[in-house]
Structures are given as structure tokens and as C-alpha cells.
Amino acid sequence: DSRKRFADCVQRLNLRKVLNCFCYTGGFSVAALAGMRAAEQAGGQGGGVVTSIDSSGPALERARAHVRLNGFDASRATFMDADVNASLRQFIEREIPDNAPLIVAGDFNDWGLKIKHMLADFGLSEYDDPPRALTYPARLPITQLDHVYVRGLIPVGLHVPRGRIWWRMSDHLPLI
């Protein structure tokens, strides 16, 4: 499960704003809030906020419940029933300074490369080492649904875990 790794990353980087697109039931939103809480307890800045976006109202209600059930302050989590692509664009324009380092990663199902082209408008390029990290379907991957886009950063690597445990968790493999 990569949620623990994500929470550790949020803590180490002392992230204060996280946007969880296609949030479904909020697993990564809860992980981000856990990382923010751990950073605050270790003396980092407080007041971080997680914004969760999905186009499914019932999924957002579950995400909201998961945040509450995990004991996080509701004021630190916002939920939007909206078009993810348009919201991602607006979030970057409104919240991220033009020269700030930025990572946008996830399962975008970007068959028409719309997100890739939109992110290029913000100076993000796809990190692809190794090239074409095949992630779908998980049992026998033949295409890439998950992507990592960066600006102002050089990732140290990219790994696609393999094996039964991974394809039992999801229909696609994660990028780590």
C-alpha cells in the first residue's frame, strides 16, 4: 500500500497544499493529512489543506466520512464535485507560483493526452525513466495509465512494482 509512503513524503517535504484528483473514497487525502499532522508534530509548519476532487457525489461523501473517521479537522479538507481536468488547471493557476517546483502524478487515464498537453502549458514535463512505464492492466501491463509530471525537480527514479500482491490491489500498477 503506497499511502504510508505518500504520508511520509508529505511529512518530509512539509507540504502545505495537496490536490487529490479523482479522489474516489479519499485514501490519499487521509494519507496527506496524516503526513501533515506528523510534520506539525515534528515542528514543521501547520495549517496544511487537502483538496479532494471527484465527479462522483457518493464517492466524495465517503471521502469526507473517512477524513472525519480518522480524526482530522474538517477545516483542513475541502471536497469538490467537479471536472477534474478543469479543476487541476485552476488549482495550478491560482495556488502554485510560476517558478515553484511542482509534481503532478497519478492515474490520469489520459488516452487523448489532454492532461499531458495542459500540464506542458505550465512547464511540466513527463518524467519517463524508464520510458513507457507500463501500468495497465496490472496482471500483464501493455500500456501506461499512470504518469509523473515535474517542473523544477529531478526525480531520483521511477519504479513499477510487479507481482501478485500489486495486481490484487488494483487494476493498474502504481508508479513509485
N, C-alpha and C positions, 0 to 999 in steps of 0.2 A: 504494500500500500504506500503510495507516494505522498499521502497527506502529511505524515510525520516529517518527511524530507522537506516538503514545502513550508511547513511551520518553522522548521529550523532555519531555512533560507530567509524567511520573513524576519525572524529574530536576529540573525547575524547581520543582515543588511539594514536593520532597524527601519523597515518600510513603514510608511505612514499612510499610503493610499494604495489600495489593491482593487482592481476591477476584475470581477469574476463573470466572464461572458458565458452564456449557455450554462448557467449555474446549476440547473436541474434541482437537486434537493439540498444544495449548499454545503457539500462536504469540504470543498476547498475554501469556501467562505469561513467555515468554522476553523479550519486549519490556519488560515491567515489571521483570524482573531486570536487564536492560541499563540501564534508566533509573536503577535504584537503585545499580548499580555506578558509573555516571557521576556521580551525585550524591555518592557517597562519595569518589571520586577528586577531586572539586572541593571537598572539605572538608565535605560535608554529613554528617548522622548516618548511621551504619551500622546493620547488623542488620535490615534490612527483610526481610519474609517475604511470599511469594506463595502463596495457597491456590487450587488449581485443582480445580473440581468438575465431574463429568460422570457420567452414568448408564451410560456405556459403558466397561467394563474395558479392552478393546483400545485405545480412544482414549486413556485415561489412561496406558497403558503407552507409547504413542507420545509423549505429552506429557512423561513422565518421561525418556524417551530424548532428546528434544530439549533439555531442560534440561541433561542430562549432556553431550551432544554440543557444546553451546555453552559448556561450561566453567564452569558455575555450581555453587556449593556446594550439594549436595543438602539440607543442613540449612536452606537458605533457601527451599525449595519443599516444600509439602505437597500431597498429592493425595487426593481423596476420591471414592469411588464411592458417590454418594448422590443423594437427591432434591434438586434444585437449589432449588426454592422453599422447602422447609423449612430447608435449609442457609443460604440467604440470610437468612431471618428470624432464625435462631440466631446467625449471624455478627453481624448488626446489634445484636441484644440483648446479646451477650457482649462484642463488641470496640469498639463505637462509643459514646462518651458521648452522652447525650441532647441536649446542646447543641452537639455538634460539627458543623461543616459536612460535608455528605455529598453525593456524586454517585453515582448508580446508573444506569448506561447500558448499552444493548446491544440485541441481537436477542432479545426475550423470547418471541416467538410467543404473545403474551398475548391469545388470541382471546376468552376469557371475562372479561378484565380482573381476574383474580385477583391478579396481581402488583401492578397499579396500586392496588387496594384495600388490599392488605397493606402496601405502601410508604406509603400515606396514613396508616396507623396509626402510623408512625414520623415523621410530619410532613413527608414528602417529597411534592412536587407535581411534576407533569409540566411540563417546560419545553417550550413549544409555540409558539415564534415562529420560523418561520411555523407557524400552526395546521395540523394534519394534514400533516406532512412525509411524503409518500408514498414508500415504500421498497421495495415488493414488488408484482409481480415486477420485477426490475431493468430489463428492456428497456422495459416500459410500466407503470410503477407505478400501482396502483389502490387500494392500502391501505397502512397503516403497521404494520410489524412491529417496527421499531427505535424505542426511546424513550429519553429522558433525563429522569431524576427528580432533583430537587435539594432540599436543605434548607440554609438559612443561606448561600446563594450566589446570585448573579445572573449567569448566563452572559452573555457578550457577544454571542452569536449562535449560530445553528444553520444548517448548510448541508448540503444533499443534493447530492453531486456527480452529474453526469449524463454520459452518453456511453459509447461502445463499450468503452473501457478498463475502466470501472467494472462494466458488466454482464457482462464476460467474467471478472471475478474472483469473482463470487458470484451467487446467485440473488436477492439483495436488495442494495439500496444502503446504504452506511454513513451515519451522521449524524456530521458533523464540526463 
